[in-house]
Amino acid sequence: MEVLQKAEIELLAQMLGDTQTTKKKLALESGISRQHIGLVAKGKRSLSLKSFCDLADAFGCSATELMEKLETLMKDELQRRQMQVAAEKSKGLNYVHKSYLGRSVRKNPNQK
């Protein structure tokens, strides 16, 4: 899943939780269909600029404030992905290192 989509999912979940708003109420206040909000929440659709601004109004904040939150979530997601790649790389290096050590130990069976 793309970084933007994951961030939009998280942003929507956070904002709904923070404002204690339901998707139905959000749909009424923003003018965005409940179905579209549901698809965004599942990562199957993205928000247009107009929808993003409508959501900001419905949540009672500016589009700039909402965009800052989205940007922070995107940075967090990118960091998580980088850490995951580094961990996978480290596992591979550890495997190679252990394999190499295992061979050197086998060459001398008297050494423990």
CORNORHU-V922092 format. One record per backbone hydrogen bond with DSSP energy under -0.5 kcal/mol. NH is the residue of the N-H (numbers start at 1). CO is the residue of the C=O. If there is no record, write none. Layout:
nh:NH co:CO
nh:NH co:CO
This chain:
nh:6 co:2
nh:7 co:3
nh:8 co:4
nh:9 co:5
nh:10 co:6
nh:11 co:7
nh:12 co:8
nh:13 co:9
nh:14 co:10
nh:15 co:11
nh:16 co:12
nh:17 co:13
nh:18 co:14
nh:19 co:15
nh:20 co:16
nh:21 co:16
nh:26 co:22
nh:27 co:23
nh:28 co:24
nh:29 co:25
nh:30 co:26
nh:31 co:27
nh:37 co:33
nh:38 co:34
nh:39 co:35
nh:40 co:36
nh:41 co:37
nh:42 co:38
nh:43 co:40
nh:44 co:39
nh:45 co:39
nh:52 co:48
nh:53 co:49
nh:54 co:50
nh:55 co:51
nh:56 co:52
nh:57 co:53
nh:58 co:54
nh:59 co:55
nh:60 co:56
nh:60 co:57
nh:61 co:56
nh:66 co:62
nh:67 co:63
nh:68 co:64
nh:69 co:65
nh:70 co:66
nh:71 co:67
nh:72 co:68
nh:73 co:69
nh:74 co:70
nh:75 co:71
nh:76 co:72
nh:77 co:73
nh:78 co:74
nh:79 co:75
nh:80 co:76
nh:81 co:77
nh:82 co:78
nh:83 co:79
nh:84 co:80
nh:85 co:81
nh:86 co:82
nh:87 co:83
nh:88 co:84
nh:89 co:85
nh:90 co:86
nh:91 co:87
nh:92 co:88
nh:93 co:89
nh:94 co:90
nh:95 co:91
nh:96 co:92
nh:97 co:93
nh:98 co:94
nh:99 co:95
nh:100 co:96
nh:101 co:97
nh:102 co:98
nh:103 co:99
nh:104 co:100
nh:105 co:101
nh:106 co:102
nh:107 co:103
nh:108 co:104
nh:108 co:105
nh:109 co:107
nh:111 co:108
